[in-house]
Amino acid sequence: MTESARQTQGRKPAPAVITAAELPYDEQFKARRKRYILMMSMRIPLLVAGVLCYQIPWLAIVLIGLSIPLPWMAVLIANDRPAKKARKVLPGTINHERALPAGSREIVDSE
């Protein structure tokens, strides 16, 4: 391989890896919907258990207290997309797409 071929090969951006691609929107939506249904289905049993445990006040308060923020948390979690995976960048590598062009090396003397 010639020297110029090695230089141009090093400047090409890394190809996109297919295995690191995000899940399709439909699959993400199904997973979020399952989490929402699971969290909302926990609310009524917690309320009923809290009412049935009225003889133990601290347990009833804890169970009812857990059931109150569940709808809010379920909506937040259901509307949230999965976190993007962080790309590993090796120290000392240059992203040529984002790099600034080389500046002029003109030296200005004060005299």
Secondary structure, DSSP 8 states (H G I E B T S, - for coil): --HHHHHHHHHS-----GGGS---HHHHHHHHHHHHHHHHHHHHHHHHHHHHTTTSHHHHHHHHHHHSSHHHHHHHHHH-----------TT---TTT-------------
